[in-house]
Amino acid sequence: MRALACAIPLILFTNCGFQPLYGTPSGQKRAGTVADMSYVAVATIPDRSGQLVRNQLLDRLHPLGAAKRPLFRLQVKLDESREGVAFEQDDSATRFNLRLSAQFELIDTRKGVSLLKGHTRAIAAYNVVRSDYANLISQRDALQRAADSLADSIQRQIVIYFQRLKG
């Protein structure tokens, strides 16, 4: 009975057109996607949050190294804000939401044509305590988590774009 319960989802997934993004059904790496991503140059993004997002994008888009002559350029514009969400009786905030919002564009550098435009956002929360040092560290950690989330989302959308081109 257990074998039948496990086999039914496998049969359904093979017939529904499901294809993994980073691998083939046999489990081998799909070299085309990784190779395509290596041809994407990531433009500089201003401020500390931009630096973190750019570094994460470089790590994700170039796992095997960047191409010497990139064919695509990724431009990202960030917007960062903080909002108090928990307050003491004296109206001092004890918890903040850090919001990072990104608009990105993938450009074909040979033709100067925009291939993909998108928008994504991330929210990371952190607590405020009596220790200034702890507050600084938790704020930095929240910024890093939001940057990681944004980079994941942007990379995922680029991978999907390249997969759709291949059909």
N, CA, C and O atoms as a DFTB+ gen file, in Angstrom:
668 C
 N C O
     1  1       0.823      -1.197       0.000
     2  2       0.000       0.000       0.000
     3  2       0.868       1.261       0.000
     4  3       0.555       2.233      -0.687
     5  1       1.970       1.241       0.781
     6  2       2.871       2.400       0.825
     7  2       3.549       2.615      -0.529
     8  3       3.715       3.750      -0.976
     9  1       3.934       1.527      -1.169
    10  2       4.583       1.632      -2.469
    11  2       3.641       2.273      -3.489
    12  3       4.066       3.087      -4.308
    13  1       2.383       1.907      -3.433
    14  2       1.398       2.484      -4.338
    15  2       1.205       3.968      -4.050
    16  3       1.079       4.770      -4.975
    17  1       1.181       4.335      -2.772
    18  2       1.025       5.741      -2.385
    19  2       2.212       6.577      -2.850
    20  3       2.039       7.745      -3.197
    21  1       3.398       6.009      -2.865
    22  2       4.593       6.722      -3.345
    23  2       4.660       6.761      -4.866
    24  3       5.162       7.729      -5.438
    25  1       4.169       5.735      -5.516
    26  2       4.259       5.645      -6.968
    27  2       3.276       6.578      -7.668
    28  3       3.586       7.105      -8.736
    29  1       2.114       6.787      -7.093
    30  2       1.097       7.617      -7.743
    31  2       1.595       9.047      -7.970
    32  3       1.467       9.544      -9.089
    33  1       2.162       9.742      -6.959
    34  2       2.666      11.101      -7.227
    35  2       3.775      11.123      -8.280
    36  3       3.856      12.064      -9.069
    37  1       4.629      10.098      -8.301
    38  2       5.695      10.052      -9.307
    39  2       5.118       9.946     -10.714
    40  3       5.594      10.602     -11.641
    41  1       4.118       9.137     -10.861
    42  2       3.482       8.973     -12.167
    43  2       2.807      10.275     -12.579
    44  3       2.906      10.685     -13.735
    45  1       2.123      10.926     -11.643
    46  2       1.444      12.177     -11.959
    47  2       2.431      13.275     -12.335
    48  3       2.183      14.025     -13.279
    49  1       3.559      13.385     -11.605
    50  2       4.540      14.418     -11.906
    51  2       5.215      14.201     -13.256
    52  3       5.550      15.170     -13.938
    53  1       5.418      12.957     -13.649
    54  2       6.063      12.714     -14.945
    55  2       5.129      13.038     -16.094
    56  3       5.594      13.320     -17.198
    57  1       3.829      13.005     -15.865
    58  2       2.868      13.273     -16.928
    59  2       2.340      14.698     -16.936
    60  3       1.615      15.066     -17.860
    61  1       2.676      15.517     -15.941
    62  2       2.109      16.861     -15.864
    63  2       2.986      17.910     -16.527
    64  3       2.586      19.072     -16.588
    65  1       4.159      17.555     -17.023
    66  2       5.044      18.520     -17.651
    67  2       6.011      19.158     -16.673
    68  3       6.730      20.085     -17.045
    69  1       6.050      18.692     -15.437
    70  2       6.968      19.227     -14.429
    71  2       8.407      18.956     -14.846
    72  3       8.764      17.827     -15.183
    73  1       9.237      20.010     -14.819
    74  2      10.659      19.872     -15.106
    75  2      11.426      20.641     -14.043
    76  3      11.081      21.785     -13.747
    77  1      12.447      20.045     -13.469
    78  2      13.238      20.760     -12.475
    79  2      14.037      21.885     -13.125
    80  3      14.469      21.757     -14.271
    81  1      14.235      22.991     -12.396
    82  2      14.980      24.121     -12.943
    83  2      16.461      23.823     -13.110
    84  3      17.057      24.180     -14.126
    85  1      17.058      23.168     -12.116
    86  2      18.506      23.026     -12.087
    87  2      18.996      21.635     -12.457
    88  3      20.202      21.393     -12.443
    89  1      18.122      20.742     -12.778
    90  2      18.551      19.393     -13.098
    91  2      17.628      18.762     -14.104
    92  3      16.553      19.287     -14.393
    93  1      18.041      17.649     -14.629
    94  2      17.215      16.896     -15.555
    95  2      16.507      15.811     -14.760
    96  3      16.882      15.548     -13.617
    97  1      15.500      15.178     -15.332
    98  2      14.811      14.125     -14.603
    99  2      15.733      13.014     -14.117
   100  3      15.426      12.358     -13.123
   101  1      16.856      12.789     -14.795
   102  2      17.773      11.741     -14.353
   103  2      18.665      12.213     -13.204
   104  3      19.442      11.424     -12.668
   105  1      18.564      13.495     -12.817
   106  2      19.334      13.996     -11.694
   107  2      20.638      14.673     -12.081
   108  3      21.350      15.176     -11.212
   109  1      20.966      14.695     -13.374
   110  2      22.191      15.357     -13.806
   111  2      21.968      16.857     -13.836
   112  3      20.845      17.316     -14.039
   113  1      23.033      17.623     -13.636
   114  2      22.936      19.079     -13.701
   115  2      22.599      19.510     -15.118
   116  3      23.086      18.932     -16.089
   117  1      21.777      20.511     -15.220
   118  2      21.453      21.083     -16.526
   119  2      22.472      22.180     -16.787
   120  3      22.336      23.291     -16.276
   121  1      23.481      21.878     -17.571
   122  2      24.613      22.781     -17.780
   123  2      24.195      24.071     -18.453
   124  3      24.805      25.111     -18.209
   125  1      23.168      24.035     -19.297
   126  2      22.757      25.225     -20.014
   127  2      22.352      26.361     -19.103
   128  3      22.742      27.503     -19.341
   129  1      21.586      26.085     -18.073
   130  2      21.123      27.128     -17.169
   131  2      22.286      27.757     -16.421
   132  3      22.372      28.982     -16.342
   133  1      23.168      26.959     -15.879
   134  2      24.323      27.471     -15.155
   135  2      25.222      28.257     -16.102
   136  3      25.749      29.305     -15.729
   137  1      25.401      27.766     -17.312
   138  2      26.226      28.469     -18.295
   139  2      25.583      29.790     -18.698
   140  3      26.283      30.793     -18.842
   141  1      24.269      29.812     -18.884
   142  2      23.573      31.055     -19.239
   143  2      23.753      32.105     -18.157
   144  3      23.992      33.275     -18.457
   145  1      23.641      31.698     -16.911
   146  2      23.753      32.649     -15.810
   147  2      25.145      33.255     -15.725
   148  3      25.294      34.389     -15.268
   149  1      26.159      32.528     -16.154
   150  2      27.519      33.052     -16.085
   151  2      27.733      34.217     -17.047
   152  3      28.697      34.969     -16.899
   153  1      26.851      34.374     -18.027
   154  2      26.949      35.474     -18.988
   155  2      26.198      36.735     -18.536
   156  3      26.060      37.686     -19.304
   157  1      25.717      36.736     -17.298
   158  2      25.002      37.897     -16.760
   159  2      25.955      38.692     -15.877
   160  3      26.431      38.197     -14.855
   161  1      26.231      39.938     -16.284
   162  2      27.037      40.852     -15.463
   163  2      26.078      41.612     -14.548
   164  3      25.028      42.075     -14.994
   165  1      26.432      41.740     -13.293
   166  2      25.591      42.444     -12.325
   167  2      26.159      43.839     -12.118
   168  3      27.290      43.996     -11.658
   169  1      25.373      44.844     -12.459
   170  2      25.801      46.236     -12.308
   171  2      25.916      46.587     -10.825
   172  3      25.269      45.971      -9.978
   173  1      26.739      47.575     -10.527
   174  2      26.914      48.042      -9.154
   175  2      25.588      48.600      -8.634
   176  3      24.864      49.288      -9.354
   177  1      25.287      48.291      -7.372
   178  2      24.076      48.772      -6.719
   179  2      24.520      49.648      -5.546
   180  3      25.302      49.187      -4.715
   181  1      24.049      50.897      -5.450
   182  2      24.530      51.796      -4.399
   183  2      24.128      51.363      -2.980
   184  3      23.182      50.599      -2.789
   185  1      24.863      51.866      -2.010
   186  2      24.632      51.702      -0.568
   187  2      25.002      50.303      -0.074
   188  3      25.289      49.401      -0.861
   189  1      24.988      50.151       1.232
   190  2      25.369      48.881       1.855
   191  2      24.405      47.763       1.479
   192  3      24.834      46.648       1.184
   193  1      23.123      48.050       1.487
   194  2      22.153      47.012       1.117
   195  2      22.362      46.575      -0.332
   196  3      22.222      45.394      -0.650
   197  1      22.696      47.519      -1.211
   198  2      22.974      47.181      -2.598
   199  2      24.208      46.318      -2.742
   200  3      24.249      45.406      -3.568
   201  1      25.217      46.611      -1.933
   202  2      26.433      45.804      -1.955
   203  2      26.136      44.369      -1.537
   204  3      26.637      43.422      -2.144
   205  1      25.317      44.213      -0.497
   206  2      24.971      42.865      -0.035
   207  2      24.173      42.100      -1.088
   208  3      24.442      40.926      -1.341
   209  1      23.195      42.760      -1.700
   210  2      22.381      42.100      -2.726
   211  2      23.252      41.724      -3.926
   212  3      23.136      40.622      -4.461
   213  1      24.121      42.641      -4.346
   214  2      24.995      42.369      -5.495
   215  2      25.921      41.182      -5.221
   216  3      26.089      40.313      -6.077
   217  1      26.518      41.147      -4.033
   218  2      27.404      40.029      -3.694
   219  2      26.657      38.705      -3.712
   220  3      27.181      37.703      -4.196
   221  1      25.437      38.693      -3.187
   222  2      24.639      37.472      -3.194
   223  2      24.264      37.069      -4.623
   224  3      24.272      35.884      -4.957
   225  1      23.941      38.042      -5.456
   226  2      23.626      37.741      -6.861
   227  2      24.833      37.167      -7.591
   228  3      24.702      36.214      -8.360
   229  1      26.010      37.746      -7.353
   230  2      27.222      37.227      -7.991
   231  2      27.475      35.776      -7.578
   232  3      27.841      34.947      -8.411
   233  1      27.282      35.473      -6.303
   234  2      27.465      34.099      -5.826
   235  2      26.474      33.141      -6.474
   236  3      26.829      32.011      -6.807
   237  1      25.229      33.588      -6.656
   238  2      24.199      32.716      -7.189
   239  2      24.259      32.585      -8.715
   240  3      24.017      31.507      -9.256
   241  1      24.579      33.673      -9.398
   242  2      24.587      33.655     -10.858
   243  2      25.871      33.085     -11.439
   244  3      25.884      32.610     -12.575
   245  1      26.947      33.130     -10.668
   246  2      28.245      32.671     -11.180
   247  2      28.854      31.576     -10.304
   248  3      29.972      31.736      -9.814
   249  1      28.144      30.473     -10.098
   250  2      28.698      29.423      -9.237
   251  2      29.959      28.785      -9.819
   252  3      30.787      28.256      -9.077
   253  1      30.104      28.833     -11.140
   254  2      31.287      28.264     -11.796
   255  2      32.223      29.354     -12.302
   256  3      33.188      29.062     -13.008
   257  1      31.947      30.608     -11.948
   258  2      32.748      31.741     -12.403
   259  2      32.020      32.520     -13.485
   260  3      31.181      31.976     -14.203
   261  1      32.350      33.795     -13.591
   262  2      31.712      34.671     -14.567
   263  2      32.363      34.505     -15.939
   264  3      33.550      34.199     -16.048
   265  1      31.574      34.709     -16.963
   266  2      32.094      34.670     -18.329
   267  2      32.970      35.897     -18.569
   268  3      32.729      36.962     -18.000
   269  1      33.983      35.740     -19.411
   270  2      34.891      36.854     -19.691
   271  2      34.207      37.959     -20.483
   272  3      34.521      39.137     -20.310
   273  1      33.286      37.587     -21.340
   274  2      32.537      38.561     -22.130
   275  2      31.041      38.366     -21.873
   276  3      30.393      37.579     -22.562
   277  1      30.494      39.074     -20.888
   278  2      29.066      38.897     -20.580
   279  2      28.182      39.380     -21.725
   280  3      28.494      40.361     -22.400
   281  1      27.091      38.682     -21.927
   282  2      26.128      39.021     -22.971
   283  2      24.926      39.776     -22.418
   284  3      24.172      40.401     -23.165
   285  1      24.757      39.709     -21.091
   286  2      23.605      40.325     -20.440
   287  2      24.079      41.186     -19.279
   288  3      25.126      40.928     -18.685
   289  1      23.293      42.218     -18.962
   290  2      23.586      43.055     -17.807
   291  2      22.334      43.107     -16.934
   292  3      21.229      43.337     -17.425
   293  1      22.521      42.894     -15.655
   294  2      21.427      42.967     -14.695
   295  2      21.558      44.267     -13.926
   296  3      22.571      44.512     -13.272
   297  1      20.527      45.101     -14.007
   298  2      20.490      46.351     -13.258
   299  2      19.429      46.235     -12.184
   300  3      18.316      45.776     -12.440
   301  1      19.785      46.656     -10.969
   302  2      18.878      46.543      -9.834
   303  2      18.795      47.892      -9.135
   304  3      19.814      48.530      -8.870
   305  1      17.574      48.318      -8.841
   306  2      17.342      49.525      -8.043
   307  2      16.669      49.082      -6.747
   308  3      15.647      48.396      -6.766
   309  1      17.257      49.484      -5.622
   310  2      16.742      49.081      -4.314
   311  2      16.074      50.242      -3.595
   312  3      16.438      51.405      -3.767
   313  1      15.099      49.892      -2.796
   314  2      14.464      50.843      -1.882
   315  2      14.422      50.158      -0.522
   316  3      13.925      49.038      -0.402
   317  1      14.942      50.828       0.497
   318  2      15.020      50.255       1.844
   319  2      14.218      51.123       2.812
   320  3      14.306      52.350       2.775
   321  1      13.441      50.481       3.673
   322  2      12.698      51.218       4.694
   323  2      12.581      50.374       5.966
   324  3      12.683      49.147       5.935
   325  1      12.368      51.065       7.067
   326  2      12.168      50.413       8.367
   327  2      10.871      50.920       8.971
   328  3      10.545      52.104       8.877
   329  1      10.139      50.011       9.588
   330  2       8.862      50.368      10.182
   331  2       8.735      49.709      11.550
   332  3       8.924      48.499      11.681
   333  1       8.418      50.499      12.560
   334  2       8.169      49.957      13.886
   335  2       6.861      49.197      13.906
   336  3       5.846      49.682      13.407
   337  1       6.882      47.989      14.491
   338  2       5.662      47.171      14.515
   339  2       5.229      46.788      15.922
   340  3       4.102      46.335      16.121
   341  1       6.110      46.963      16.900
   342  2       5.747      46.685      18.296
   343  2       6.248      47.854      19.141
   344  3       7.376      48.317      18.975
   345  1       5.393      48.325      20.049
   346  2       5.721      49.527      20.801
   347  2       5.499      49.323      22.292
   348  3       4.634      48.557      22.716
   349  1       6.299      50.023      23.065
   350  2       6.135      50.068      24.518
   351  2       5.049      51.098      24.849
   352  3       4.522      51.758      23.953
   353  1       4.717      51.231      26.132
   354  2       3.709      52.207      26.545
   355  2       4.159      53.643      26.291
   356  3       3.330      54.538      26.124
   357  1       5.482      53.863      26.262
   358  2       6.001      55.210      26.001
   359  2       6.209      55.465      24.507
   360  3       6.894      56.419      24.138
   361  1       5.639      54.641      23.656
   362  2       5.706      54.743      22.195
   363  2       7.081      54.470      21.599
   364  3       7.316      54.804      20.438
   365  1       7.980      53.883      22.346
   366  2       9.271      53.490      21.770
   367  2       9.117      52.112      21.121
   368  3       8.488      51.210      21.673
   369  1       9.709      51.982      19.937
   370  2       9.575      50.737      19.170
   371  2      10.467      49.660      19.766
   372  3      11.609      49.927      20.140
   373  1       9.944      48.441      19.852
   374  2      10.714      47.300      20.341
   375  2      10.926      46.249      19.253
   376  3      11.686      45.299      19.442
   377  1      10.262      46.418      18.128
   378  2      10.431      45.497      16.997
   379  2      10.238      46.284      15.707
   380  3       9.330      47.107      15.592
   381  1      11.108      46.016      14.746
   382  2      11.059      46.690      13.455
   383  2      10.967      45.678      12.332
   384  3      11.465      44.557      12.437
   385  1      10.321      46.095      11.256
   386  2      10.363      45.362       9.993
   387  2      11.263      46.139       9.047
   388  3      11.047      47.327       8.809
   389  1      12.266      45.471       8.513
   390  2      13.130      46.050       7.493
   391  2      12.605      45.562       6.156
   392  3      12.503      44.357       5.926
   393  1      12.273      46.486       5.279
   394  2      11.727      46.140       3.968
   395  2      12.726      46.529       2.887
   396  3      13.178      47.672       2.820
   397  1      13.058      45.566       2.050
   398  2      13.879      45.819       0.869
   399  2      13.014      45.521      -0.350
   400  3      12.403      44.458      -0.455
   401  1      12.977      46.473      -1.255
   402  2      12.211      46.318      -2.477
   403  2      13.163      46.538      -3.650
   404  3      13.968      47.468      -3.638
   405  1      13.066      45.679      -4.659
   406  2      13.983      45.769      -5.800
   407  2      13.212      45.754      -7.109
   408  3      12.298      44.954      -7.307
   409  1      13.605      46.657      -7.994
   410  2      13.167      46.609      -9.381
   411  2      14.401      46.220     -10.176
   412  3      15.465      46.820     -10.020
   413  1      14.256      45.216     -11.025
   414  2      15.429      44.759     -11.775
   415  2      15.092      44.638     -13.249
   416  3      13.935      44.506     -13.647
   417  1      16.161      44.689     -14.046
   418  2      16.013      44.593     -15.492
   419  2      17.202      43.824     -16.053
   420  3      18.353      44.126     -15.737
   421  1      16.920      42.840     -16.875
   422  2      17.945      42.071     -17.571
   423  2      18.015      42.603     -18.998
   424  3      17.019      42.607     -19.723
   425  1      19.208      43.054     -19.391
   426  2      19.385      43.712     -20.683
   427  2      20.350      42.903     -21.539
   428  3      21.394      42.456     -21.066
   429  1      19.988      42.721     -22.801
   430  2      20.882      42.103     -23.784
   431  2      21.860      43.189     -24.222
   432  3      21.456      44.150     -24.876
   433  1      23.131      43.055     -23.873
   434  2      24.116      44.101     -24.148
   435  2      24.456      44.192     -25.634
   436  3      24.911      45.240     -26.093
   437  1      24.245      43.120     -26.392
   438  2      24.543      43.158     -27.823
   439  2      23.539      44.013     -28.578
   440  3      23.909      44.749     -29.492
   441  1      22.276      43.917     -28.198
   442  2      21.210      44.630     -28.907
   443  2      20.705      45.849     -28.129
   444  3      20.008      46.697     -28.686
   445  1      21.055      45.934     -26.849
   446  2      20.561      47.028     -26.017
   447  2      19.081      46.915     -25.704
   448  3      18.414      47.915     -25.439
   449  1      18.573      45.693     -25.736
   450  2      17.146      45.442     -25.548
   451  2      16.893      44.881     -24.154
   452  3      17.652      44.045     -23.664
   453  1      15.828      45.345     -23.526
   454  2      15.411      44.814     -22.236
   455  2      14.730      43.461     -22.451
   456  3      13.766      43.361     -23.210
   457  1      15.229      42.435     -21.791
   458  2      14.687      41.083     -21.938
   459  2      13.700      40.714     -20.840
   460  3      12.722      40.006     -21.075
   461  1      13.974      41.205     -19.641
   462  2      13.167      40.819     -18.493
   463  2      13.149      41.967     -17.500
   464  3      14.196      42.519     -17.161
   465  1      11.977      42.324     -17.040
   466  2      11.825      43.311     -15.979
   467  2      11.032      42.660     -14.863
   468  3      10.125      41.864     -15.110
   469  1      11.377      43.000     -13.645
   470  2      10.659      42.416     -12.532
   471  2      10.763      43.246     -11.281
   472  3      11.534      44.202     -11.199
   473  1       9.975      42.860     -10.318
   474  2       9.940      43.526      -9.016
   475  2       9.839      42.453      -7.953
   476  3       9.101      41.481      -8.111
   477  1      10.568      42.624      -6.888
   478  2      10.493      41.678      -5.781
   479  2      10.757      42.431      -4.487
   480  3      11.298      43.536      -4.500
   481  1      10.375      41.829      -3.379
   482  2      10.615      42.478      -2.085
   483  2      10.832      41.431      -1.008
   484  3      10.465      40.264      -1.146
   485  1      11.437      41.894       0.057
   486  2      11.707      41.017       1.200
   487  2      11.504      41.814       2.481
   488  3      11.759      43.017       2.535
   489  1      11.043      41.117       3.503
   490  2      10.856      41.726       4.815
   491  2      11.588      40.873       5.838
   492  3      11.445      39.650       5.860
   493  1      12.370      41.525       6.679
   494  2      13.062      40.836       7.771
   495  2      12.814      41.640       9.051
   496  3      12.967      42.861       9.063
   497  1      12.439      40.965      10.097
   498  2      12.137      41.626      11.366
   499  2      13.308      41.488      12.335
   500  3      14.074      40.525      12.281
   501  1      13.425      42.467      13.216
   502  2      14.429      42.396      14.273
   503  2      13.913      43.120      15.505
   504  3      13.106      44.046      15.413
   505  1      14.395      42.678      16.658
   506  2      13.995      43.256      17.939
   507  2      14.960      44.341      18.375
   508  3      16.138      44.324      18.018
   509  1      14.453      45.277      19.145
   510  2      15.268      46.334      19.736
   511  2      15.294      46.081      21.241
   512  3      14.250      45.958      21.882
   513  1      16.497      46.007      21.789
   514  2      16.677      45.757      23.226
   515  2      17.480      46.906      23.833
   516  3      17.715      47.912      23.165
   517  1      17.897      46.771      25.068
   518  2      18.615      47.857      25.749
   519  2      20.077      47.965      25.334
   520  3      20.709      48.993      25.578
   521  1      20.613      46.949      24.728
   522  2      22.017      46.945      24.332
   523  2      22.174      47.504      22.916
   524  3      21.607      46.967      21.964
   525  1      22.946      48.586      22.782
   526  2      23.178      49.183      21.466
   527  2      23.884      48.208      20.532
   528  3      23.567      48.131      19.345
   529  1      24.842      47.465      21.077
   530  2      25.577      46.501      20.269
   531  2      24.641      45.409      19.747
   532  3      24.707      45.051      18.571
   533  1      23.780      44.882      20.600
   534  2      22.831      43.842      20.174
   535  2      21.881      44.391      19.117
   536  3      21.517      43.679      18.181
   537  1      21.480      45.638      19.255
   538  2      20.601      46.255      18.262
   539  2      21.301      46.380      16.913
   540  3      20.703      46.115      15.870
   541  1      22.556      46.781      16.935
   542  2      23.327      46.905      15.706
   543  2      23.472      45.559      15.007
   544  3      23.288      45.462      13.794
   545  1      23.802      44.525      15.770
   546  2      23.981      43.189      15.198
   547  2      22.666      42.646      14.645
   548  3      22.649      42.065      13.560
   549  1      21.574      42.827      15.368
   550  2      20.291      42.304      14.878
   551  2      19.825      43.072      13.645
   552  3      19.187      42.490      12.768
   553  1      20.131      44.367      13.561
   554  2      19.784      45.144      12.382
   555  2      20.615      44.684      11.176
   556  3      20.087      44.558      10.072
   557  1      21.893      44.437      11.385
   558  2      22.755      43.931      10.302
   559  2      22.289      42.556       9.835
   560  3      22.267      42.275       8.637
   561  1      21.917      41.703      10.785
   562  2      21.448      40.366      10.440
   563  2      20.154      40.445       9.622
   564  3      19.989      39.704       8.653
   565  1      19.247      41.332      10.003
   566  2      18.003      41.490       9.258
   567  2      18.284      41.970       7.838
   568  3      17.649      41.509       6.889
   569  1      19.233      42.894       7.689
   570  2      19.598      43.375       6.358
   571  2      20.189      42.254       5.511
   572  3      19.886      42.150       4.323
   573  1      21.024      41.421       6.111
   574  2      21.621      40.290       5.386
   575  2      20.551      39.291       4.959
   576  3      20.584      38.789       3.835
   577  1      19.604      38.999       5.849
   578  2      18.534      38.056       5.507
   579  2      17.653      38.593       4.387
   580  3      17.260      37.843       3.493
   581  1      17.340      39.883       4.427
   582  2      16.525      40.489       3.368
   583  2      17.286      40.480       2.044
   584  3      16.695      40.204       1.001
   585  1      18.586      40.777       2.068
   586  2      19.403      40.765       0.856
   587  2      19.466      39.354       0.265
   588  3      19.367      39.187      -0.950
   589  1      19.629      38.351       1.109
   590  2      19.644      36.956       0.649
   591  2      18.326      36.592      -0.034
   592  3      18.315      35.963      -1.092
   593  1      17.230      36.991       0.577
   594  2      15.913      36.680       0.031
   595  2      15.689      37.360      -1.314
   596  3      15.159      36.748      -2.241
   597  1      16.093      38.626      -1.422
   598  2      15.959      39.342      -2.693
   599  2      16.791      38.684      -3.786
   600  3      16.310      38.474      -4.899
   601  1      18.037      38.362      -3.465
   602  2      18.921      37.734      -4.455
   603  2      18.349      36.393      -4.914
   604  3      18.401      36.077      -6.102
   605  1      17.808      35.608      -3.993
   606  2      17.177      34.331      -4.363
   607  2      16.034      34.551      -5.344
   608  3      15.919      33.848      -6.348
   609  1      15.199      35.523      -5.045
   610  2      14.037      35.788      -5.888
   611  2      14.446      36.264      -7.281
   612  3      13.892      35.809      -8.282
   613  1      15.402      37.168      -7.345
   614  2      15.861      37.680      -8.643
   615  2      16.500      36.558      -9.453
   616  3      16.222      36.402     -10.642
   617  1      17.354      35.783      -8.801
   618  2      18.022      34.676      -9.501
   619  2      16.997      33.668     -10.014
   620  3      17.125      33.178     -11.136
   621  1      16.012      33.360      -9.231
   622  2      14.978      32.402      -9.631
   623  2      14.239      32.900     -10.875
   624  3      13.969      32.120     -11.788
   625  1      13.914      34.187     -10.913
   626  2      13.201      34.734     -12.067
   627  2      14.067      34.726     -13.327
   628  3      13.559      34.520     -14.430
   629  1      15.368      34.948     -13.165
   630  2      16.278      34.887     -14.317
   631  2      16.409      33.458     -14.827
   632  3      16.412      33.230     -16.037
   633  1      16.518      32.500     -13.919
   634  2      16.605      31.092     -14.316
   635  2      15.343      30.670     -15.065
   636  3      15.425      29.984     -16.084
   637  1      14.188      31.072     -14.567
   638  2      12.929      30.735     -15.241
   639  2      12.889      31.363     -16.630
   640  3      12.425      30.734     -17.582
   641  1      13.370      32.590     -16.753
   642  2      13.417      33.245     -18.058
   643  2      14.269      32.436     -19.037
   644  3      13.843      32.176     -20.162
   645  1      15.472      32.038     -18.610
   646  2      16.348      31.261     -19.498
   647  2      15.749      29.900     -19.828
   648  3      15.902      29.420     -20.952
   649  1      15.074      29.274     -18.880
   650  2      14.437      27.977     -19.150
   651  2      13.318      28.107     -20.174
   652  3      13.159      27.243     -21.036
   653  1      12.550      29.176     -20.084
   654  2      11.456      29.365     -21.047
   655  2      11.990      29.610     -22.450
   656  3      11.355      29.217     -23.428
   657  1      13.152      30.255     -22.563
   658  2      13.753      30.462     -23.882
   659  2      14.118      29.136     -24.543
   660  3      13.996      28.974     -25.758
   661  1      14.567      28.192     -23.717
   662  2      14.987      26.897     -24.243
   663  2      13.812      25.997     -24.578
   664  3      13.951      25.025     -25.320
   665  1      12.651      26.331     -24.022
   666  2      11.440      25.560     -24.325
   667  2      11.374      24.362     -23.540
   668  3      10.421      23.593     -23.666
